[in-house]
Amino acid sequence: MSSEVKEDDPTPSSRATTPQRTAAPPQPQRPLKVVFDDFSLPGGSSSEVRFRTPNGYNGTSSHREFRIYEQPNNTQLILEEVDDGDDDGDAAPQDRGKRSGITIKQTDDKSYGLVFLRATYSLIAVFVGGFLFILGFDILLFLFIDLATNLGLTDHGGKDDVSFIAVLLSIPVFVYSLSWGMTLVTRFVIDTFNGHPFLRTLFGIDMVATDWIAFVFYLGTPLIAFIVTLLTKMEDWWELSLLTWFSSVLVFWGAFSGCVLWYEIRECLDLIVDLDTELDENAHWMVKTKHAIVFIQASRLAGTKATFHKDQIDKDDNDDEDEEKALNYFQEGPWSILSKHMPCIFTEVVPPKRIYTVDEARGNLSFVTRSSWSLEALFCRRGGILSALPVTFGPSAITERQINSNIACKIIGSFICLEVFFLFFLPLVYLGIIRNLPSALLFAIMGSCASLRHYLNPSVLLRETQNHFCHRHDSDSSDWKKRSRFYHISGLGSDSARMYWTVVYLCCVGFFGLVLSVAVTDSKEDVTDADYGYYRNMMTMMSDYEYKPQPHLSYPTCQLKKGFGTDAFEDAALSNFAFFSSLAYAVEDEVDAYLNQWFGYGENGEIVATNRYDTVVEFQDTLIGYDFNNSAVSYRWIQFSDSFGVLCIRGTSTVFDLMTDAQLWLSAFLFQGLRFILPLGNVFTPILHRVIEFVTTLESDKISKVSFYKETTAFVLWLQRRGFDVQVTGHSLGGGLALITGSQAGVATVGMSAPNAILSRDTFDPPLTIEQLNTFTLNVVPARDLVPMIDDKAMLYQNINCTADRNDIAGCHSIVRSLCEIQFSCGSDGRPVLCECVLDYKYDEPTPIGNVSTSFKEACAIAQNQRN
């Protein structure tokens, strides 16, 4: 625990400067004050140094003792005590009468190099923590998508009530496990930056061994991988080195968490021996486990009451008995209330047994005085008023009004058999039945760890005693280290970080539950076309007006040449693809009219483009086996000839579409946010597609079937087998699906305001390659549009302007606005101009063609009145 260095001889320089005087007779050394290390200190954090220095009078010397405590970030807290010999009359005249005492000072022993090294350690630790948080977030998302499929919101399978209940019951275990895991991540990151004091306490090893272990996992192993990949001239050497770095720290965190769980169980079994008088210290560990579980559950399910007697407050009011009864405040949990009315089950303990909080048992209490009391602090403090000691007597006592504000409530406990069966075995069996082995394995590990922490939680036993950490003076070195380790581990159970992460994941559950509820409501039969994302009269076109190309440098993609032009359709203008994308939102009976207005008719009056609804129905009926009206994804096949057509995929319109967006791109979006937050976060970009792929392995087969791109890709391949040359386009979610489908099928694709696919490329089936995305896809990105910022862009993309107000968040995502911007900048090129460009989006009026005397706004008003 401590080391001692004694140096009794003065230094040579001290002898040289000391005047020659008659030496005083030797005096016995007076014992100095004894300083005891509290268990709250990390193991081995203090060192003791003693020596004597001459005081310059009568040849006497002062006895000095230093107690050095290592603090986080290589700072030291030094306690210095000086004994100047005044009691024996040997002190200098000016020092006589002075009292010896203890001086406390803080020194800084860190360097910028050390700060940089620990910051590097912390950087990868935070990245691992972010990965674990995103993993938990996606797990909850997958659970709710699974709930949606079990409710029959998709065409893949009907309603399954048993599966719905099994998935629903798995949520509490996941939330509990994820919040506890993130608590350990928080402690892991903080401990890493502070120089691993908690790790030294946990393992009970010295600083040298701890630093070497940290070096091996944080730098040693990654450096070896870095050198080997460079020497072997691997093309992806940086990606492999980063993966090794990430995996090494992830394993280190796993070992860290496993040790915490192991020592928690050990301390729980040791503590139950002290609390249960009938249990022998040498009893088998299974017997101790049984007693601990029974004791902990009894403590959780027993009735408790917190009482505050106001008669101890320092006040000048009279002590009327009735008034005093009204002033007594207490709070009760649900089991306490139940115990009053069920004497056949609950037995009253007489006299009442004092139950201590964990902070009381650890001797780690703060005080609430009249001046330090705060209502905001009361509600924000973990545990409310029970986490602090209120001062109820004297000039600093809290007032009556302050006590009346101390309201807290606590819900505890449930029955073991119901918890284990419904919250563990039933969800685990369900995951095994649906053959989602990765999720089943993860749930088994997380559920087992959660069960061990729940049923063998030493913090619950610690509340039954107050003096476990009080025997500091009579503890030997090994016992001190053991108690110090238990002190720090027990603090994790009441750590505010755990409550914070629990609230975060519960908010995620609440949000996903709200989205699911709205999706269920949208699935009802009595809905309009707009509820399904189809709009009537969404565009008004005027053929007698035109936009000429702007005189400034236009977009280089106004005319798409290579890969887009075909013999059947040579006009590969960018505005055509924006128009196709907008058609996916139009009601079925208006699509052909829009096509005829946009493309006109052929030389012989023939129709140029046709909406082939029957082709889509044929594909879905013959190859997929379900009705078109039940398909989860909506798309149209616009056919120009017997050998060419354009597939138009609709974007996000319903709440279930939103859940599908999240399923495909949420991981990439969250990792983008993590990369943005982390300093030098871009160094992790080469491995993001790997960790995102790992996250999506937890999807079940049911969730995988909901992936819309599988149907659209199958449709394109089906058309190609029939001899069609296919091009693909879409907006928003439809644009993202178009980019995936185009890459998988190898066809030219234009996405409008589409989420990208570089980071998430390995999550699709089959996976995409960077070459495919750079070769076959083009994404049109309006300014300030948030959706195309999701995921990293491929090589080909076109930024366009947006005229929406800067406070209009969703304005730049409109496909009609994007079509207007392309027509205004590139020119209408013989196509009709939309009235919405001028009336809704404030573009300049187009130029009349020929002898048109009516203004554009007047013509639009007449056309809209006739249509309505």
N, C-alpha and C positions, 0 to 999 in steps of 0.2 A: 504493500500500500504506500509506503514511504521509504525513502533512503536518507541516511544521515551521514554528513561529512563534518568532521571536527578539525579545527585548526587552532591550537592553543597558543602557538608562539607568535609574537608580533613580527611583522615584516622587517627586513633589514633597514629599509628606509625609515621605519618608525623608530628603531633604536637610535639611528643616527641623529635624529632631530629631537630626541627626548633629553631634557636637561638632567644633569647628574644631581640626584637628591638622595637623601637617606632612605633606603628601601623600607617600606612598611612591612610589618610582619605579615606573613601569608594569612589570608582570610579564607574561610571555607566558601565555596561557590554556592550562592543562593539558588535554590531551584526556581526556574522560570515558569511562567504560566503555561499550563498544558492546553494545547489546541487539538480538538478532535474533529476529524473529517466527518461531515454529514453524508448520509447515503445518497443525497441528491447530487454529489460530486461524481464525475466519471471515475471509473476505477483507475488507480495509479496516477491521479492528476496532481498530487501534491508531493513536494520534496522539502526536506528539512536541512538547513545549513546553520551551523553554530561556529562562532569564533570570538576571540577577544581582540580589542584594539586599545592602545594606550590612550588615556584621557588627558595626558599632559600635566598631571599634578601628583607629586609625591610618589611617582613611579607606579601608580595604580593603573588598572585597566578596566574597561567596560566590557561586560558580557553581552554579545549580540546574538540574537536568534532570528533567522528568517524562515518563514513558511511560504513556499512558492506554489501557486495554484495556476495550472495551465487553463486558459480560457479559449473559447473558439477563435479561429483566425489568428492563431499564434500570438495572442496577447497573454500577459501574465499578471496575476493579482498577487502582490507581495505583502505579507504581514510581517512587520519588523518590530521586535521588542528589544529594548536596550535597558540593561541593569547597570547604573553608573556607580554602584557601591555607596550610595548616600547613607544607607542605614548604618554603615560601619565608620562613618566619618572620614572616608577616604576620597570623597569627591572634591573637585575644585571648589573654592569658595563661592564663585558665581553660580555653580550648579547645585549647591546645597539647598535642600528644601524642595527641590523639584521631584516630581513623582515619575517613576518609570512607567511606561505604558506601551501600547501597541500602535504602530503607524501602518496605515494601509495605503498602498499606492499601486498604480497600474502601469505596466510598461508594454511597449510594442516591439515584438521581435520578428515581425513578418517582412517580407520583401516583395517587390513587384513581380519577381519571377515566380515566387510561391503563389501569389494571387493568380497569376496567369495559368499556372499549372492546375490549381484547384478549379479555376473557372473552366478550363478544358475538361476536367473530370465532370464538372457539374453540367456542362453543355450536353454531353452524351447521356448523362443521367436524366436530364430534363426531357431529352428526346425519347428515351425509353419510357419515361413517365407519360409523355404525350401519346405514345403508341398504345400504352395500356389503357389510357382514358378513352381513346378513339375506339379501341377494341371493345370496351364496355359499352360505349355509346351505340356502336353498330350491333352488338348483341341484342340490346333492347329494341333497336329498330327491327331487326330480323324477327324477334319474337312477336312484335305487333303486326308485321306483314304476314307472319304465319297465322296470327289470330284472324286477320282479314280473309285469308284463303279458307280457313276453317269455318268462317261465317258464310261462305259461298259468294263472296264479292267478286270472284273471278269465274271464268268459264272452265277452269281446270279443276274439276271435282266439285261435289256438292257440299252441303253443310255437314259439318262433323262436330257434334256437341262434345263428345268425349275428348277429342283432340283439343278443342277449344279450351276446355277446363284444365287439361294437363298443361298446356302452354301457359295459361293464366297463373296456375299454381307455381310455375317455375320462376316467376318474376321476383317474389320476395327473396328467394335464395340468391338470385343473381344480384339484386340490389345490395343485399347485405354483404355478399362476397366482394363485389366491385368497390363498394365504399371502404371496406376494410383494406383491400388491396391498394387503393389510392392513398389511404392513410399511411401505409408502409412506404409507398412511393414518395410521399411528402417527406417523411422522416429520412428516407434514403438520400434524397437530394440535399436536404439541409445538412445531414451528417457528412455527406461528401464534400460540401463546400467548407464546412467547419474543420475538416481534418480528421474525420472518423472517430470522434470521441465516443459516440454511442456504440460504434462497432467494437472498439477496444473493451468497453464495458460488457458488451454482449458475449464476445468470445473469451474474455478474460485473459487476453494476451497483451504483450507489451507493445510499445509504439513502433519499434523496429519491425516486428513481424506484421503488424497491421499495415504499415506503409508499404512493405514489400508485397503483401497480398493485394492491396489496392493497385499497386503498380502493375502487377502481372495481369490483372483483369482490365484495367483502364488503358494501359499503354503497351505493356510487354507483348501480350498476345497479338494485338492489332499491328504492332511494329513488325513482328515476325511474319505475319501474313503479308504486310506491305512489301517487305524485302523479298520474300519468296516470289510473289506475283510479278515484281519488277524483274528479278533475275530470270524468271522463266518466260518473260516477254508476253504475258497474257494481255489480250486486248482490253478486257474489262478489269484490269488490275485495281483501279480505284473503287469500282463497285464491290469487288470481292473484299478489299480491305475494309471498306465501310461496313459491309455485312458482318465481317469478323468482329469489328469493333462493337457494333450494335448487339450481336449475339453474345459476346463476352460479357458486356455490362448487364444484359438481360439475365444471363445465367447467374451473375453475381447478385443481382437483386433477388432472384429466386432463392439462392442460398441464404441471403440475408433474411428474407421472409420466413423461410423454413426454420432457421435458427430461432427467430422470435417466437414462432408457434411452438417449437420444441421446448424452449425454456418456459414459456407460459404454462404448458402442461406440467412440466416438472415442478414449477413453483406451486401450481395448484395442488398437486399431490402432496407436496411437503406441507403446505398450509393446512390441508384438511386433517393431517395428523395432529396439528396443534389445536384445532378447533373441535375435533371429534374425540372425546375422552375415551370412547370405547374402541378406538382404532389403534392398533399396535404400530409402532414406527417401522417394524420389520415385516409388515403385512405385504402380500403380493400386490403388484401394481394394479391388477384388475380389481382387487378388493378396494383399493384406494380410489380407483376410478368410479366404482359403483357408489361409494360413500360420497364422493365429491359431487357426482351428478345429482344424487338425491338431495344433498345439502343445498346445492345451488338452486335447484328447482323449488325446493321448499322456501328458500329465501326469496326467490322471485315471486312465488305465488302467495306468500304470506301477506297479511295485511300490515301496512305500516302507516304511521301518522307522524307528521312533522308539526310540532307545537311551539309557539313563541309566546311567552308570558309577558304581557306588557306591564305587569306590576313591578318589574325590575327597572322600568324606565325612570330616569331622574326627572320628576315633574312636580309641580306645585299644586296639582289638582287634588281634590279629596279622593279617598279610596273607597268609594261606595261599592258595595259587593256586587250589585246588579250591573253597575257600570263596568266593573272589572271583568265580569263574565263576557260582556260584549266586546271588551278589548282583546280577549284571548283569540288568537288567530291560529288556525291549523289547516292543513291540506291533506286530503286522503286520495289514495289511488282506487281504482275500481275493485281490486281484490279486497281492500280494506272495508269498503262498503258492503261487499258480498259476505265477508266473514262475520259481520254483525248479525246477519239474518240467517246464517246457516251454521248453528252451533254443533250440528251433528258431524260436520266436516272439519270445521276450524276449532281449535282449542286456544283459549285466551291464555297468554303467558302472564303469570302473576309472580312477582311484580313485573311491569313492562321491561323488556330488554332493550338496552340502548344499542341502536344501529348507527354505525359511523359511516360517513362518506369516505370515498377513496382518498380525497385530499386530506381529510382529518387523519386517516391512518398513515398517510405519507408525511404528515407534519407539514403540509404545504398549503396553509390557509392564509388568505388575505383578510383584511379587516374592513368592515364597512362602518364609517363614522358619519356623524351628522354632515360634515363638510364633503366627504368623499362619496356619499350616496348619490346615485344618478339613476333616473328612471330608464334612460337609454342604455346605460351599462347593465342595469338589472335584466332587461329583456335580451341584450346581446350576450351577456355572460353565460357561458356553459353551465347549466345546472341551476340558474337563477340565484335566489338568495341562499340556497343550500350550499353553494360553492364558496361562500365567504362567511366570516364570523361577524355577526352584528354586535356593535358595542351598545349595550343597553343600560349602562350606568355611568354617571359622571358627566362632566361638561361636554364631552364629545359624543354622548349617547344619541342614537337616531331618534327622531321624533315620532309621535303617534301617527301623523299623516304619512310619513315615510313607510312605516310598517304596514299601514293599510294598503299600500301599493304593491306589496310583495306577494303576488299571486302566481302560483306555479302548479303544474299538474303533471302527473307521470302515469304512463300506461305500461304495465309490465306483464310479462309472463304469458305462457300458454302451455298446453299439455304436450308431453314429449311424443307420445305415439302418433297423435294427429299431425304434429309438425313434421316428423320424420317421414310418415307415409305420404301425406298430401303434398308436402313441399319438397320432398327429395325423391322417393322411390317412384311415385307416379309420373312426374316429369321425366325422370331418367328412363323409365320403361318406354315412354312415348318417343323419346329421342332415339332409342334403340330400335323401335318398331319401324320408324320412318327411315331408318338406315342413315341417319345423320351422325356418323361416328365421330367426327371432330367435335361437334357440339356436345355429344353425349360424354365424350372423354373430358372435355373442359368442364361440363356441368358436374361430373363425378368428382373431379379434383376440387373445384371451387366449393361444391356442396359439402364434401368431407372436411375441408379446412374450416368452413363456416360452422359445421356441426361441432367440431372440436373446440373452436373458440366460444361457441354459444354454451355448450354443456360443461366445459372445463375452463371456465373463465375465472382466473384468480382474483380479478377485481371484485367479483361478487363476494367471494370469501373474505377479501380484505376489508369489506365493509363491516364484517362481524367483529373486528378487532381494531383497537386504536393504538396499541403499543408495539406493533410488529417492527416498526422502524425507530423505536425509542432507545434500544439498547446499543448506543453508539460506543460507550466507554468500555464495555466489557467484551467487545467483538474483536476476535483475532483477525489476522490478515485475510485468510480464506473466507471466513464468515462475513467479513466486511464486504469483500468483493461480491459474494453471492447476494447479500442483501442490497448492495448498490445496484447490481444487475436487475434484481426484482423490482427495485424502486423505479428504474427507468422503463422497464417493460410494462409495469402496471400503469404507468402514465399514458401508454398508448391507448388503453381501453377507455380513458376519459379524455383523450386528446380532442381538442376542438376541430382539428382537421378531419377527424372521422365524421363528426356531425356535419361539417361543411360538405364533404363528398356525398354523404347520405342525402342531404337536401338537394344537391346537384342532380343525382341520379333519380331521385323521386320527382323532381321537376321534369326530367326527361320522360319518365313514365307518365306523368300527368299530361304532358304535351302530346305524346304519341297516343295516349288514350283519348284525348280530345279529337285528334285527327281521325282516329278510327271511328269514333262516334259520329262525326260528320260524314265520313265515308259510308257508314251504314245508313244514315239518313238519305244520302244521295242515291242509294241503291233502290229506293222505293219506286214503285211503278209509275205513280202520278207525277211525272217530271216532263219538262218542256225540252225542246231542242237545245235551248241555251244551257240547260242544266247538264247536257251531255257535251257541251263545247261546240255546238253548231249554231250559227247565227244567220238570221234572215236579213236580207237587204243590207249586207255588211259593206258593200261598195256600190258607188254610183259612178259610171264611166261616161265620159264625153269624148266623142270621136272627132269633133270639129275643132279641136284645140290641140296644141302641141307645146312641149318643152323642147327648146333647142339646147344643145350641150353648152355648159357654162364656158366662158372664155378662159377661165383659169385652168390649170392642169387638172384633168378629170381623173377619176379612178382608173387605174390600169386594167382592172378586171371588168370594165363596162361591157366588153365583148370577150367572151370566153372562146378561145380558139382550140388549142391542142387538147384532145381528149373529150371534147364536148360536141363539136360539129359532126353531124352525120348526113348521109345522103337524103334521108327522109326528113331531116329537120336541121337546116343549116343555120337558122337564126338562134345562136346560143348566146343571147344577150343576158346579162345578169338580172335585168328587170323581169325577164320571163321566169326565172327560178324563184324570185321573190313573189311573183304572181301565183305560181304553182303552190308555193307554201301557204299562201293565204287561202287557196281553194280548199285546203284540208279542213278549214273551219266553217265553210259554207254549208247550208242545208242541201240535201241531195237533189231536190228538184230545181235548184238554181244554178248548179254547177255548169251544165251544158250552155245555159244562156250566157254566163260569164265567159266561157270559152269562145263562143261565137262572137261576142263583142270584142274580145281581146285579139283574137287571131283573124276574125272575119271569115270569109268564104273563099274557096278556090276559084280558079279561072272559069270553071264550068258550074260554079255555084255549089260545089260539094263542100261538105263540112270538113274542116281541117283537123280539129281535135275533138275527141269524144271521151266522156267519162264512162269507162267500162266497169260499171258496178257488177255486171254479171260475171266478169272474169274473176273479180275478188271473191264473189260468192262461190263460184265453181272451185276455186282453189281451197277455200276454207271447208267446203262441204266434202270434197273428195279426199283431201290429204290430211286435214286436221280433224274432221268429223264433228264440227259443231256449227251452230247457226251463226251467221254474220252479226246478228243483233246481240249475241252474247260475247263477242270478241272483246277482249280488254283493250286492244290497241286499234286505233282507227287510221285508215289510210285509203287513198284513192289511186286508181290506175288510169292515167290520162294517155290514151292511145292515139298516135298520129298516123300510123300506117300498119300494115300487117307485120312489120318487123321492128318497130320502134315505139317507145312510150316512156313516160316519166312517172315514177312512183312518188306520191306526195304523202308525207306522214304528218299527222296532226300532233300538235304540241300539248303542253299541260293545260287541261281544262277542268278536270274533276279532282277531288281530294285524293282519290286513289291514284290518279296520275302523279300527284305530288309525292305520294309514298313510293311510287316506282322511281321517280327522279332520285329520291333519297337513297333508295336501294342501290342504284347504279353509280351515283356520284358523291354520296355523302362522305365516304372515306377519303376520296381525293380532296374534297373541299376542306375537311378538317385538317388533313396533313398539310395542305397549303397554308392554312392559318397557323399551324405549329411552326412551319418553316419561316413564316413571316415574323413571328414573335421571337424566335430564337436568334441570338447574334450569330452571324455567319451561317444561318440556316440553310443557305443554298448548297453547302457542301454535302448535305444529305440527299439532294435531289436524285443522284444515280441509284439509290436503293429504295426510293419511295414506292416505285411500282412493285417491288418485291414485298414490302411490308403490307401494302394495300392488298396484294394478292393473298397474303396469309390471312388477313382479316376476313375476306370474302369466302374462305374455305368453310366458315361456320354456317353458310346458308344451307338450308334443307332443300330437298328435291322440289318440294312444293313451291318454295320461294324462287328457286331457279326457273321453274316453269313460267312464273309470272313475268320473267324478263321479256319485254316486248320485242327486243331486237331479234330474238330467235324466230318469231313469226315473220317479220319483214324480210329477214335474210332468206328464209325458206321460200318466201314468195318470189323474190328476185331470182333465186336459183331455179325455181319452177318455170319462170318465164324464159330464162335463158335456155333451158332444155327444150322449150317450144320454139326457139329460134329468134327470140326478141333481143334487140339491143336496148338495154335499160339504162336510164339515168335516175338518180335519186335526189330528192330534196325534202326539206322539212324545216319547221320553225320550233325553237325552244326545245322541249323534250323530243319533238319530232325531228328536229335538226340533229340532236345528239344520236338518236336512233339511226338517222340517215348516215351519219359519219361512220357508225359501227357497221351498218349493213353494207355501205359502199366499200369499206375496207375489206370486209370478209368475202364479198362477192366479186371484188375487183372491178367496180364500175365507177364512172365519174359521178361525184356527189358534191352538192352545194348545201351547206347548212346555214340557216339564217338564225342569228342569235343563239347558237347551239352551244351546249356544254362540250368541252373538248374530251380527248381520250388518251392523251400521252401517258399520264400517271396511272390511269386505270386500265391500261391496255391489256394487262395480263389477267384481268378479272373476267373477261368475256370468254365465251365458248363458241368457236375456237378463239384463242388469244390473237390480238392484233400485233403487228410489228410497226416499228417506227417508219420503215420504208413504205408500207401500205398506206399509212396515214399521210405521209408526205407526198405520195404519188397520186392518190385517188380523191382526196378530200380538200375542199375549200370552205372556210368558215367566214361568214360576213359578220363583223363585230361592230355594232353601233357604239358610239361613245357613251360612257357612263351606264352601259347595260351590264348588270351584275351577272346574269346567267352565263354569257360566254367567257366570264372570268374564271368560271369553275374549271378546274383541271388545267394543265399546261397546253398551250396551243401547238399544233403541228406547224410545219414549215409554211404552208399556204394559208393565208388568211387576209382578209380585206377589212381595214378599219374604215368606217363611214361616219359622217357627222350626224348629230342628233339635235333637233330644234326644240326639244322639250325643256321646260323650266328646270333649273338645277335642283329645285326642291321636289320635283316630280320623279320619284324613285323608279316607278314602273313605266314611265312614259316612253323611255327609249327602247323598251322591249316590244313595242307594238310592231307587228309585221306590216301593217298598212303604212305606218309612218316610215318604216325602212324602204318599202316600195316607192313611196313618194320621194324620199331622199335620193334614191337611185335614179328615178326618172328626172328629177330636177337637175341633178349633177351631170348625168350621162346623156340626157335627152330622151324624149319619149319614143323616138325611132319608129314612128308610124303606128304606135300603139295608143289607145285612148288614155286620156288623163283622168285621174280620180278626183272627184269633187272634194273628197275628204282632205286632199292635200292642201287646199286653200281654206276650206271652211273649218276644219278641225285642227290642222297642224301649221297654219299660218305661213304657208309657202306663197311665193308670188304667183299671180294669176298667169296661166299659160297664154301663148299667142294664138289668136284665131287663125284658122286655115281658110283661105278664100275670102268670100264676101260675107262673112258672118258679122252681123251687126249687134247681136245680143252679147252682153258681157258674160263672162264665165260664171259669175255668181248668180246672175239671173237665170242662165240656162240650167244651172244645177238646181236652183229652187223649183223651176218648172218640172224638171225630170223627177225630183224627189216627190213632188205633189202627185204627179201622175202614177208613180210607183206605189205610193201609199193609198 
